[in-house]
Amino acid sequence: MAKRREKWRVETKVRLQSNRYVFMVVSLFLASLTVAPSLSLSLSPRTIEPALVHFLANNQTFVPELQKTKSARVLVPGCGRGYALETFSSTFFDSENIVGLEVSETARNACEAYQSENKSKAKCVVEDFFTHGVKNDDDKKYDVIYDCTFLCAIQPTQRHMWAEQMQNLTKKGSRVISLVFPLGDFKGGPPFVLSPELVKSLLQNDFDVEELIQVPEDMWARGRPEYLYVFIRK
């Protein structure tokens, strides 16, 4: 595990240019760590977190409600190739309001190519999560925001900004789904260690806990323990 941690640190730190471009670190980090659900860290060309797939397929509350609208608004910051985008798109009947954020035209082109290949109407835009905005209109705010290994890649000093953006981009009843990873007691980063308690502390002022799932080992996306945390906007 120590070797794996060191590999993560090296791969992400060499890409770190400045705090101004920390969002780029997130996307590159996601691209390098998205692996098949096994103990191996070898890159899998096409994968999505099994915990998310299972959750969306079995949810009996907000997912069916949003499916009825056929216009669910979903945001995935640091979306990488867009595996999660395609999953949300297929879940919500090809809604054209599934949006991923990336930091370069190259990354966006790769993401959009994957969406096109899989007949997904999701789109990817080049924009910084921390400056991404929507009109101050509940109809324009997101129904769901999915954070997967994004929070762990930003600097700890930016976590309050992450929480503020979650509040700014959502409306009452919106959900934030957070894949809490990596877990542990190591120091430094990125990636920085997370815990369910930490994520809850960031969101508890504006969100209530709806569900906390300890992901079973056979669903681990990157060979290490993880949680799926679901919050609902107050």
RAKAHU-V218649 format. One record per residue. N is the residue number from 1. PHI is phi in whole degrees, -180 to 180 (none if undefined). PSI is psi in whole degrees, -180 to 180 (999 if undefined). D_FIRST is the distance of its C-alpha to the first C-alpha in Angstrom with 2 decimals. Layout:
n=N phi=PHI psi=PSI d_first=D_FIRST
n=N phi=PHI psi=PSI d_first=D_FIRST
This chain:
n=1 phi=none psi=-35 d_first=0.00
n=2 phi=-62 psi=-40 d_first=3.78
n=3 phi=-65 psi=-39 d_first=5.35
n=4 phi=-64 psi=-45 d_first=4.96
n=5 phi=-59 psi=-43 d_first=6.13
n=6 phi=-64 psi=-38 d_first=8.53
n=7 phi=-62 psi=-44 d_first=9.70
n=8 phi=-61 psi=-45 d_first=10.58
n=9 phi=-64 psi=-45 d_first=12.31
n=10 phi=-63 psi=-47 d_first=14.19
n=11 phi=-63 psi=-33 d_first=15.32
n=12 phi=-88 psi=-40 d_first=16.70
n=13 phi=-66 psi=-35 d_first=18.11
n=14 phi=-67 psi=-16 d_first=20.14
n=15 phi=-95 psi=-9 d_first=21.88
n=16 phi=-75 psi=118 d_first=22.82
n=17 phi=-103 psi=-47 d_first=26.57
n=18 phi=-169 psi=165 d_first=27.97
n=19 phi=-62 psi=-27 d_first=27.98
n=20 phi=-63 psi=-31 d_first=30.78
n=21 phi=-110 psi=27 d_first=28.56
n=22 phi=-64 psi=-26 d_first=25.46
n=23 phi=-64 psi=-32 d_first=26.17
n=24 phi=-64 psi=-36 d_first=25.63
n=25 phi=-59 psi=-41 d_first=22.08
n=26 phi=-59 psi=-49 d_first=21.53
n=27 phi=-67 psi=-42 d_first=22.98
n=28 phi=-66 psi=-37 d_first=21.26
n=29 phi=-61 psi=-45 d_first=17.88
n=30 phi=-63 psi=-43 d_first=18.86
n=31 phi=-64 psi=-34 d_first=20.12
n=32 phi=-84 psi=-21 d_first=17.02
n=33 phi=-106 psi=-5 d_first=14.58
n=34 phi=-74 psi=108 d_first=17.00
n=35 phi=-131 psi=169 d_first=15.80
n=36 phi=-69 psi=156 d_first=17.04
n=37 phi=-73 psi=81 d_first=16.10
n=38 phi=-154 psi=-179 d_first=13.83
n=39 phi=-79 psi=-7 d_first=10.32
n=40 phi=-81 psi=147 d_first=11.15
n=41 phi=-104 psi=14 d_first=10.99
n=42 phi=-66 psi=143 d_first=14.37
n=43 phi=-69 psi=131 d_first=17.08
n=44 phi=-101 psi=131 d_first=19.49
n=45 phi=-66 psi=-29 d_first=22.99
n=46 phi=-144 psi=114 d_first=24.04
n=47 phi=-156 psi=155 d_first=22.12
n=48 phi=-139 psi=150 d_first=22.53
n=49 phi=-61 psi=118 d_first=20.54
n=50 phi=-57 psi=-34 d_first=21.86
n=51 phi=-62 psi=-39 d_first=22.03
n=52 phi=-68 psi=-46 d_first=24.45
n=53 phi=-58 psi=-47 d_first=26.53
n=54 phi=-63 psi=-42 d_first=26.87
n=55 phi=-64 psi=-49 d_first=27.81
n=56 phi=-63 psi=-37 d_first=30.44
n=57 phi=-71 psi=-26 d_first=31.90
n=58 phi=-110 psi=-5 d_first=32.37
n=59 phi=-67 psi=137 d_first=33.32
n=60 phi=-117 psi=13 d_first=36.94
n=61 phi=-114 psi=-90 d_first=37.67
n=62 phi=-77 psi=-28 d_first=37.28
n=63 phi=-62 psi=-51 d_first=36.25
n=64 phi=-59 psi=-36 d_first=39.60
n=65 phi=-64 psi=-44 d_first=41.45
n=66 phi=-71 psi=-32 d_first=40.04
n=67 phi=-62 psi=-33 d_first=40.65
n=68 phi=-66 psi=-32 d_first=44.31
n=69 phi=-76 psi=-29 d_first=44.60
n=70 phi=58 psi=25 d_first=43.19
n=71 phi=-144 psi=31 d_first=42.46
n=72 phi=-57 psi=139 d_first=39.15
n=73 phi=-106 psi=119 d_first=37.73
n=74 phi=-130 psi=139 d_first=33.95
n=75 phi=-123 psi=135 d_first=31.82
n=76 phi=-128 psi=98 d_first=28.33
n=77 phi=-72 psi=142 d_first=27.31
n=78 phi=62 psi=54 d_first=25.11
n=79 phi=-77 psi=-12 d_first=25.91
n=80 phi=62 psi=-136 d_first=24.71
n=81 phi=-69 psi=-16 d_first=26.39
n=82 phi=94 psi=28 d_first=27.64
n=83 phi=-61 psi=-43 d_first=26.17
n=84 phi=-68 psi=-37 d_first=26.54
n=85 phi=-59 psi=-46 d_first=29.99
n=86 phi=-64 psi=-38 d_first=31.17
n=87 phi=-64 psi=-46 d_first=29.97
n=88 phi=-65 psi=-38 d_first=31.87
n=89 phi=-62 psi=-45 d_first=34.80
n=90 phi=-70 psi=-33 d_first=35.21
n=91 phi=-67 psi=-40 d_first=34.80
n=92 phi=-105 psi=37 d_first=37.48
n=93 phi=54 psi=49 d_first=39.93
n=94 phi=58 psi=36 d_first=39.34
n=95 phi=-56 psi=139 d_first=40.03
n=96 phi=-86 psi=7 d_first=40.53
n=97 phi=-104 psi=22 d_first=39.04
n=98 phi=-94 psi=116 d_first=35.35
n=99 phi=-124 psi=134 d_first=34.10
n=100 phi=-114 psi=149 d_first=30.94
n=101 phi=-109 psi=135 d_first=30.49
n=102 phi=-137 psi=176 d_first=29.42
n=103 phi=-117 psi=0 d_first=30.04
n=104 phi=-149 psi=158 d_first=31.79
n=105 phi=-65 psi=-36 d_first=34.41
n=106 phi=-61 psi=-46 d_first=32.24
n=107 phi=-65 psi=-41 d_first=29.55
n=108 phi=-64 psi=-43 d_first=32.36
n=109 phi=-62 psi=-40 d_first=34.06
n=110 phi=-66 psi=-40 d_first=31.00
n=111 phi=-66 psi=-46 d_first=30.56
n=112 phi=-67 psi=-31 d_first=34.26
n=113 phi=-64 psi=-40 d_first=34.40
n=114 phi=-66 psi=-40 d_first=31.83
n=115 phi=-63 psi=-44 d_first=33.89
n=116 phi=-64 psi=-42 d_first=37.05
n=117 phi=-61 psi=-34 d_first=35.69
n=118 phi=-102 psi=15 d_first=34.83
n=119 phi=57 psi=37 d_first=38.10
n=120 phi=-96 psi=140 d_first=36.46
n=121 phi=-93 psi=5 d_first=38.59
n=122 phi=-63 psi=152 d_first=35.71
n=123 phi=-127 psi=158 d_first=35.88
n=124 phi=-123 psi=133 d_first=33.69
n=125 phi=-122 psi=151 d_first=35.05
n=126 phi=-90 psi=105 d_first=34.11
n=127 phi=-164 psi=149 d_first=33.84
n=128 phi=-80 psi=130 d_first=31.81
n=129 phi=-55 psi=-39 d_first=30.66
n=130 phi=-73 psi=-15 d_first=31.89
n=131 phi=-115 psi=-2 d_first=35.36
n=132 phi=-64 psi=132 d_first=35.56
n=133 phi=-137 psi=159 d_first=38.53
n=134 phi=-130 psi=160 d_first=40.76
n=135 phi=-61 psi=149 d_first=44.35
n=136 phi=-75 psi=64 d_first=45.07
n=137 phi=-143 psi=123 d_first=46.01
n=138 phi=-57 psi=-30 d_first=44.24
n=139 phi=-68 psi=-19 d_first=45.02
n=140 phi=-100 psi=-11 d_first=42.96
n=141 phi=-82 psi=164 d_first=39.89
n=142 phi=-83 psi=143 d_first=36.88
n=143 phi=-81 psi=-33 d_first=36.69
n=144 phi=-142 psi=136 d_first=32.93
n=145 phi=-123 psi=129 d_first=30.18
n=146 phi=-110 psi=118 d_first=26.74
n=147 phi=-108 psi=115 d_first=23.82
n=148 phi=-129 psi=109 d_first=20.61
n=149 phi=54 psi=28 d_first=17.87
n=150 phi=-94 psi=-50 d_first=20.90
n=151 phi=-60 psi=-38 d_first=20.98
n=152 phi=-72 psi=-15 d_first=17.43
n=153 phi=-94 psi=-20 d_first=18.44
n=154 phi=-83 psi=162 d_first=21.67
n=155 phi=-67 psi=142 d_first=22.29
n=156 phi=-53 psi=-31 d_first=22.48
n=157 phi=-69 psi=-15 d_first=26.15
n=158 phi=-98 psi=0 d_first=26.81
n=159 phi=-64 psi=-35 d_first=25.73
n=160 phi=-65 psi=-32 d_first=29.31
n=161 phi=-69 psi=-38 d_first=30.53
n=162 phi=-59 psi=-47 d_first=28.24
n=163 phi=-64 psi=-40 d_first=29.77
n=164 phi=-64 psi=-39 d_first=33.24
n=165 phi=-67 psi=-37 d_first=32.89
n=166 phi=-60 psi=-38 d_first=31.89
n=167 phi=-71 psi=-43 d_first=35.10
n=168 phi=-66 psi=-33 d_first=37.18
n=169 phi=-95 psi=1 d_first=36.28
n=170 phi=-122 psi=171 d_first=36.82
n=171 phi=-131 psi=173 d_first=39.82
n=172 phi=-57 psi=129 d_first=40.54
n=173 phi=93 psi=-11 d_first=38.91
n=174 phi=-67 psi=156 d_first=36.30
n=175 phi=-114 psi=143 d_first=32.73
n=176 phi=-112 psi=123 d_first=29.46
n=177 phi=-108 psi=120 d_first=26.57
n=178 phi=-119 psi=121 d_first=23.17
n=179 phi=-86 psi=108 d_first=19.87
n=180 phi=-84 psi=110 d_first=17.80
n=181 phi=-164 psi=142 d_first=14.31
n=182 phi=-86 psi=155 d_first=11.69
n=183 phi=-100 psi=160 d_first=11.86
n=184 phi=144 psi=-168 d_first=10.47
n=185 phi=-128 psi=21 d_first=11.86
n=186 phi=-79 psi=163 d_first=10.52
n=187 phi=-108 psi=157 d_first=13.49
n=188 phi=82 psi=-174 d_first=14.89
n=189 phi=154 psi=-174 d_first=14.65
n=190 phi=-80 psi=156 d_first=15.54
n=191 phi=-75 psi=147 d_first=13.88
n=192 phi=-96 psi=140 d_first=14.86
n=193 phi=-63 psi=141 d_first=13.62
n=194 phi=-122 psi=171 d_first=16.22
n=195 phi=-154 psi=156 d_first=17.73
n=196 phi=-57 psi=-37 d_first=20.77
n=197 phi=-64 psi=-40 d_first=22.77
n=198 phi=-65 psi=-48 d_first=22.26
n=199 phi=-62 psi=-42 d_first=23.30
n=200 phi=-62 psi=-42 d_first=26.23
n=201 phi=-63 psi=-30 d_first=27.37
n=202 phi=-76 psi=-32 d_first=27.65
n=203 phi=-106 psi=-11 d_first=29.72
n=204 phi=-64 psi=-22 d_first=31.68
n=205 phi=-70 psi=-31 d_first=34.78
n=206 phi=-118 psi=-9 d_first=35.52
n=207 phi=-133 psi=147 d_first=33.69
n=208 phi=-101 psi=152 d_first=33.66
n=209 phi=-75 psi=127 d_first=30.82
n=210 phi=-100 psi=-39 d_first=31.77
n=211 phi=-162 psi=140 d_first=28.80
n=212 phi=-126 psi=120 d_first=25.24
n=213 phi=-116 psi=122 d_first=23.34
n=214 phi=-84 psi=111 d_first=20.18
n=215 phi=-68 psi=127 d_first=19.03
n=216 phi=-66 psi=153 d_first=18.87
n=217 phi=-56 psi=-36 d_first=15.93
n=218 phi=-72 psi=-2 d_first=18.15
n=219 phi=-113 psi=2 d_first=18.59
n=220 phi=-60 psi=129 d_first=15.10
n=221 phi=-82 psi=-24 d_first=15.56
n=222 phi=-131 psi=24 d_first=12.12
n=223 phi=76 psi=12 d_first=10.22
n=224 phi=-138 psi=158 d_first=9.31
n=225 phi=-59 psi=149 d_first=12.06
n=226 phi=-154 psi=160 d_first=14.93
n=227 phi=-123 psi=152 d_first=18.55
n=228 phi=-113 psi=117 d_first=21.69
n=229 phi=-111 psi=130 d_first=24.13
n=230 phi=-120 psi=125 d_first=27.76
n=231 phi=-118 psi=149 d_first=30.25
n=232 phi=-119 psi=134 d_first=33.99
n=233 phi=-69 psi=133 d_first=36.04
n=234 phi=-71 psi=999 d_first=38.67
